[in-house]
Structures are given as C-alpha cells and as structure tokens.
C-alpha cells in the first residue's frame, strides 16, 4: 500500500511538472572557429546542468528548456538567431559565450530588455547607466588581469629589482581594451612593463611567432590572453629559447589543453573538472551516469555554473502571476554571497554593480595536473565610504550564502 501511495504521488508530481509551461533559456555559443573547443564544452555543461535540474523537479515545478544555437560570428546569422530566440521562443533570459557577439547585440538586448549573461564581459559593460541588462558568472577580464598584477607584485620572489612583465595576446580590440588600465595599475605596484606581443591566427598557423621581442626584453612574467590551443603552440615554440619567463594566463586561456606545460600559472575563478570540492559532487554523479568515458575542461564547469545561476535567478523571479523579463533582472540583482560549492567565487550582484565577484584563485600546472596555487585573491569592490579598496587574500571558509541545486 505504501509503495502504491508513493507511486501515485510521484505520478501526480510528474503530471504537475509537465503541465506547467517551461522556462526557456536561449544561448548563442560557437561550436567551431577560435573558441569552438571551449564553446562546445560550455554547451555540454549547460545541457547537463539543465538535465540535472529537471530530473529533480525543475525550477519550482517548471521544466528548464535550454535552446542553444551555434554562434557562427556571421552578422546576418547572428541577428536571425537572436530574433528567433526573442520573437519566436520568447525567452526570459539569454546567454552569449562570445564577448564580440554580446557587444554586437547590445543595442538589441537593451531595446528588448532581455537579461543577458555574457561570458567574460568587458569591464565597462557592468555600468548600470548604459547597460542595465548585462550579467556574468565570472569576474571581468580587467579585474582578473589586475589580480594577476597584484599576485606578481607580492609573490614573484624578486626583491632586488622591479619584476618585468609583458602582455601576449590577440590583436582583436576586445582582447586589448583593458590593458592600458592594467598597465597603469601594474606600474603603481612597481612592475616594469615591456612591449606588447600581438599574435594573430595566421602567425599561429605558420608558426611565425614574434619571439624576438620576448628574447630582447627577457621578462620575468608574460601575461597571455589567447585561446588554449594557441597558447599551447606558443609555449611549445618558446621552449627552445632558453628563457626563464614564467607564463601566467588569463581565465579564457587557462584550461586542460595546457597540461603538458608544467609551471604555467593561470588566474582562474572557475574550478578545474574533478577538483575535490562540494560543488563537484553533483557534476561527478551526472558525468558518471550519462557519459562516464568523457573528459571535460574548465569550460564545462563554467556551463554548469551558468545554468545553476540562471535557474536560481528564474526561481527567485517566479511569482504566482506577472512573470516578466524585468522581474528576472530584478531577481538577479538580489544575489548576495550566493555559493555554488566553490565552483566559482561567491556571487553578489547589486543594482549598482553587475560584476558577480572580484575574486579569483591562481592555479599552476604541476605534474600534468591543474593544482591550486593560492586561495581566493580579492581586489575588493570600490564603494563610497568603504575601507575595503585594497587587494587582499581571502579564503572561502566561513562565507555565508545560499547553496545552489
């Protein structure tokens, strides 16, 4: 009798979940090109997280329907995909992997008032005056680069001279916008800045890399902002130069593609796949159930976290009536030290600042694995009347906050 009672309850619950309209989330993600490797991994993480949530009752009984469209970087196709998600699917929330695509769609996002998560969004986009509908789950590239400069200043081990650093990246404008501010910050910290090295895709393909600048300046550190595959080729070619330069990578650069290069550092707010932390338990269980023989990268974790944050935001905005995009935006602005088991730093989003955090750890490749090198390093948020404006080191123990699914 008890078994039949439980069975009837489960059938009734399933019927109730299926009768509720789904919550649609749209996504534009590159599956090929420079960012194709990372984009595909991010998409897998998003879909697995959505499946995990739906198998546990969805978002307050409503199914999460994730609609992913390939971002080809072609303007006409991008607009067509956006219009489908906006007009046909009527999504309450959008996710865009490429910062370039997000920047191109900003006028449409603002006009249609769609809360939009942009991965690695440029630092000027969190401005609530101009861009009130833009969000992210990770710190801005500018904040992460400043954390790298602070780390070098305090932990380089160089006492007898100014640590020397130069920047290696793509000539793409969105890959350079934050550098001038970062360089000024680095100078204030006492670092010596060398000439920039810009490497385009053609140079990578032909292995015609401009290492003469690297050899002549002979920096102690080089901050790298390329794709993981591009960076691995650069590191491989630089091996024969006999330099003592330490490579430190941006969030977008640093993942499991670099495991062959021991000693490479990375400013990375996302946990590597398989790290022994509470947030990885559900991921490991889902991975073991659905595709136990697959391997994943940090981008997979980013996709999983993104859906967790989106689901929480949608759940907070669900009233008995009157669900709207504006309510979703307002709900996202209520996040306060929202914890996802250590997969990313605790997330705080306010109406005045849409940056989720200003913290990151530094990792190192050691014996073919991504290993933790520091605990969370924090820049602190600049606020009027606040005394916490200088960078500091913080851990995650003792943080208050809610835990995601």
C-alpha positions in Angstrom: 0.0 0.0 0.0 2.8 2.4 0.9 4.5 1.7 -2.4 1.3 2.4 -4.4 0.8 5.6 -2.4 4.4 6.8 -3.2 3.9 5.8 -6.8 0.6 7.8 -7.1 2.3 10.8 -5.5 5.2 10.6 -8.0 2.8 10.3 -10.9 0.8 13.3 -9.7 4.0 15.4 -9.2 5.3 14.4 -12.7 1.9 15.4 -14.2 2.0 18.7 -12.4 5.6 19.4 -13.6 4.8 18.5 -17.2 1.6 20.6 -17.2 3.5 23.8 -16.2 4.9 25.9 -19.1 8.6 25.5 -19.4 11.2 28.2 -18.7 13.1 28.8 -21.9 16.7 30.0 -21.8 18.4 30.9 -25.1 22.1 30.5 -25.8 24.4 31.6 -28.6 27.6 29.6 -28.5 30.5 29.0 -31.0 30.9 25.3 -31.9 33.8 26.0 -34.4 36.5 28.6 -35.0 38.9 30.0 -32.4 36.6 29.4 -29.5 34.9 26.3 -30.7 36.7 23.9 -28.3 35.7 26.0 -25.3 32.2 26.7 -26.6 31.3 23.0 -27.2 32.5 22.2 -23.6 30.4 25.0 -22.2 27.4 23.9 -24.1 27.8 20.3 -22.7 28.0 21.7 -19.2 24.8 23.8 -19.7 22.8 20.9 -21.1 23.9 18.5 -18.3 23.1 21.1 -15.6 19.7 21.6 -17.2 19.0 17.9 -17.3 20.2 17.5 -13.7 17.8 20.3 -12.5 14.8 18.9 -14.5 15.3 15.4 -13.1 14.9 17.0 -9.6 11.7 18.8 -10.3 12.8 21.7 -12.4 12.6 25.2 -11.2 9.6 25.2 -8.7 7.9 22.5 -10.8 8.7 24.1 -14.2 11.0 22.5 -16.7 14.1 24.4 -17.8 14.2 24.4 -21.6 17.7 25.3 -22.9 17.7 26.3 -26.5 21.3 26.5 -27.9 22.1 28.0 -31.3 25.5 27.9 -32.9 27.2 31.3 -33.0 28.9 31.5 -36.4 30.1 35.1 -36.0 28.3 35.9 -39.2 26.3 39.1 -38.6 23.2 38.1 -40.6 23.1 34.6 -39.0 23.6 36.1 -35.5 20.7 38.5 -35.9 18.5 35.8 -37.3 19.3 33.5 -34.3 18.7 36.4 -31.9 15.4 37.2 -33.4 14.2 33.6 -33.2 15.1 33.4 -29.5 13.5 36.8 -28.8 10.4 36.7 -31.0 9.5 33.0 -31.6 10.8 31.4 -28.3 10.1 34.5 -26.2 13.0 33.6 -23.8 13.1 35.5 -20.5 16.9 35.2 -20.4 19.8 35.0 -22.9 23.3 33.6 -22.6 26.1 34.6 -25.0 29.5 33.0 -24.9 31.4 35.3 -27.2 32.2 38.8 -25.9 32.3 40.0 -29.6 28.8 38.7 -30.2 27.5 40.2 -27.0 28.9 43.6 -27.8 27.4 43.5 -31.3 23.9 42.6 -29.9 24.0 45.2 -27.1 21.6 47.6 -28.8 19.0 44.8 -29.4 19.5 43.5 -25.8 18.8 47.0 -24.4 15.9 47.6 -26.7 14.2 44.3 -25.9 15.2 44.4 -22.2 16.5 40.8 -22.1 18.6 40.0 -19.1 21.7 38.6 -20.8 24.7 36.7 -19.4 27.9 37.3 -21.4 30.9 35.2 -20.6 34.0 37.3 -19.8 32.1 40.5 -20.4 34.2 43.7 -20.9 34.7 45.7 -17.7 32.7 48.7 -19.0 29.5 46.6 -19.5 28.6 46.2 -15.8 27.8 50.0 -15.9 24.1 50.2 -14.8 23.7 53.6 -16.5 24.3 52.3 -20.1 23.9 48.5 -19.8 21.5 47.5 -17.1 20.7 44.1 -18.6 24.2 42.6 -18.8 25.4 40.0 -16.3 28.1 37.3 -16.0 29.1 34.5 -13.6 32.8 35.3 -13.6 34.8 38.5 -12.9 35.7 40.8 -15.8 38.9 40.3 -17.7 40.1 43.6 -16.4 39.6 42.6 -12.7 41.3 39.3 -13.4 44.3 40.9 -15.0 44.6 43.2 -12.0 44.6 40.2 -9.7 47.4 38.8 -11.8 49.4 42.0 -11.4 48.9 42.0 -7.7 49.9 38.4 -7.5 53.2 39.1 -9.4 53.9 42.1 -7.2 53.5 40.3 -3.9 54.6 36.8 -4.8 57.2 36.9 -7.5 60.1 36.3 -5.1 62.1 39.1 -6.9 63.4 41.5 -4.3 66.5 43.1 -6.0 64.7 44.7 -9.0 61.3 45.5 -10.4 59.7 42.4 -11.8 59.4 42.7 -15.6 56.2 41.7 -17.4 54.8 42.0 -20.9 51.5 41.1 -22.4 50.9 38.4 -25.1 47.5 38.4 -26.9 45.4 38.6 -29.9 45.2 41.9 -31.9 41.4 41.7 -31.5 40.3 45.1 -30.0 38.1 43.3 -27.3 41.3 41.5 -26.2 43.1 44.7 -25.6 40.6 47.2 -24.2 41.6 46.6 -20.6 45.4 46.6 -21.0 46.1 50.3 -20.6 44.3 50.4 -17.2 46.0 47.2 -16.2 49.4 48.6 -17.1 48.9 51.7 -15.1 47.8 49.5 -12.2 50.9 47.4 -12.6 53.2 50.4 -12.7 51.7 51.6 -9.4 52.6 48.2 -7.9 56.2 48.7 -9.0 56.3 46.4 -12.1 58.3 47.2 -15.2 56.2 46.9 -18.4 57.6 45.7 -21.7 56.3 46.0 -25.3 53.2 44.1 -26.2 53.3 41.0 -28.4 50.3 40.5 -30.6 49.8 37.1 -32.3 47.1 36.6 -34.9 45.7 33.3 -36.2 47.9 33.4 -39.4 51.1 33.7 -37.3 49.9 30.7 -35.2 49.2 28.6 -38.3 52.6 29.4 -39.9 54.4 29.1 -36.6 55.8 32.5 -37.4 55.7 33.8 -33.9 57.3 37.2 -32.9 59.6 35.9 -30.2 62.4 38.5 -30.9 60.6 41.0 -28.6 60.4 38.3 -25.9 64.0 37.5 -26.2 65.2 41.1 -26.1 63.1 42.2 -23.2 63.6 38.9 -21.3 60.6 39.4 -19.0 60.2 37.6 -15.6 56.5 37.1 -16.5 54.3 37.1 -19.6 50.5 37.5 -19.2 48.8 35.5 -22.0 45.4 36.2 -23.5 44.9 33.7 -26.3 42.8 30.6 -26.8 44.1 27.5 -25.0 45.3 25.8 -28.2 47.0 29.0 -29.4 48.8 29.3 -26.1 49.9 25.7 -26.1 51.6 26.3 -29.5 53.3 29.5 -28.2 54.6 27.6 -25.2 55.9 24.8 -27.3 57.7 27.1 -29.7 59.2 29.1 -26.8 60.7 26.1 -25.1 63.9 26.3 -27.2 64.6 30.0 -26.5 66.2 29.3 -23.1 64.1 32.0 -21.3 63.3 31.9 -17.7 60.0 33.7 -18.3 57.0 32.5 -16.3 53.8 32.3 -18.2 50.6 33.4 -16.4 47.4 33.0 -18.3 44.0 34.7 -18.4 40.8 32.9 -17.5 40.0 32.2 -21.1 43.4 30.9 -21.9 43.9 28.6 -18.9 42.4 25.1 -19.2 43.3 21.4 -19.5 44.8 21.9 -23.0 47.9 23.2 -21.2 48.6 20.2 -19.1 51.8 19.4 -20.9 53.5 22.6 -19.7 54.5 22.3 -16.0 54.9 25.5 -14.2 52.4 27.5 -16.2 50.2 29.7 -14.0 46.6 30.8 -14.5 44.3 33.4 -13.0 41.2 31.2 -13.0 38.0 31.8 -10.9 36.5 28.5 -12.2 37.3 25.2 -10.6 39.0 22.6 -12.8 37.0 19.5 -13.6 37.2 16.9 -10.8 38.5 19.2 -8.1 37.7 17.9 -4.6 35.2 20.5 -3.5 31.5 20.2 -2.6 30.2 21.6 -5.8 31.8 18.9 -7.8 29.8 16.1 -6.2 26.7 16.5 -8.4 28.8 17.1 -11.5 30.7 13.8 -11.0 27.5 11.9 -10.4 25.9 13.3 -13.5 29.1 12.6 -15.5 29.2 9.0 -14.2 25.5 8.4 -15.1 25.4 9.9 -18.6 28.9 9.8 -20.2 31.5 8.2 -17.8 34.1 7.9 -20.5 34.1 11.6 -21.5 36.7 14.1 -20.2 35.9 17.7 -19.7 37.6 21.1 -19.3 37.0 24.2 -17.2 34.6 25.4 -19.8 32.3 22.5 -18.9 32.2 23.7 -15.3 31.5 27.3 -16.5 28.5 26.0 -18.4 27.2 24.0 -15.4 27.6 27.0 -13.1 25.9 29.4 -15.6 22.8 27.3 -15.6 22.8 27.0 -11.8 22.9 30.8 -11.5 20.2 31.2 -14.3 17.9 28.7 -12.6 18.3 30.4 -9.3 17.5 33.8 -10.8 14.5 32.4 -12.6 13.3 30.8 -9.4 13.5 34.0 -7.5 11.5 35.8 -10.1 8.6 33.3 -10.3 5.5 34.9 -8.8 2.0 33.5 -8.9 1.4 35.9 -11.8 3.1 38.6 -13.7 6.3 36.8 -14.7 8.4 39.1 -16.9 12.0 39.9 -18.1 12.1 42.9 -15.8 11.3 40.6 -12.8 14.2 38.3 -13.9 16.6 41.3 -14.0 15.5 42.5 -10.6 15.8 39.0 -9.1 19.4 38.6 -10.4 20.2 41.8 -8.6 19.3 40.2 -5.2 22.2 37.7 -5.2 24.2 38.1 -2.0 27.2 35.8 -1.4 25.4 33.0 -3.4 27.6 29.9 -3.1 27.8 27.1 -5.6 30.0 24.7 -3.7 33.2 26.5 -4.5 32.9 26.1 -8.3 33.3 29.9 -8.6 33.7 32.6 -6.0 30.5 33.5 -4.1 28.3 35.6 -6.3 27.0 39.1 -5.3 25.1 41.2 -7.8 23.5 44.5 -6.9 21.5 47.1 -8.9 24.7 49.3 -9.0 27.2 46.6 -9.9 26.6 43.5 -12.0 30.0 42.1 -11.6 29.4 38.7 -9.8 32.7 38.9 -7.9 36.2 40.5 -7.9 38.0 37.3 -6.8 40.0 34.5 -8.3 42.4 31.8 -7.4 45.7 31.2 -9.1 46.4 27.7 -10.4 49.6 26.0 -11.6 50.3 23.1 -13.9 52.1 20.5 -11.8 53.0 17.0 -12.9 50.4 17.2 -15.7 47.5 18.4 -13.5 45.9 21.7 -12.6 46.7 22.3 -9.0 45.7 25.1 -6.7 48.5 27.6 -6.1 46.6 30.2 -4.0 43.3 30.6 -2.2 40.9 33.3 -3.5 42.6 36.6 -4.1 40.3 39.6 -3.9 40.5 43.1 -5.2 37.6 44.4 -3.2 34.8 46.4 -4.6 35.3 50.2 -4.6 32.4 51.8 -2.8 31.9 55.3 -1.3 32.8 55.1 2.4 34.2 51.6 2.1 37.5 50.8 3.7 38.0 47.6 1.6 39.5 49.1 -1.5 42.9 47.4 -1.4 43.5 43.9 -2.8 43.7 41.2 -0.2 43.8 37.5 0.2 40.6 35.7 1.3 39.6 32.2 1.6 36.1 30.7 1.1 35.7 29.2 4.6 33.2 31.0 6.7 31.4 32.6 3.8 27.7 32.9 4.3 25.3 32.4 1.4 22.9 30.1 -0.2 23.8 26.9 -1.9 22.7 26.1 -5.5 20.9 22.9 -6.7 
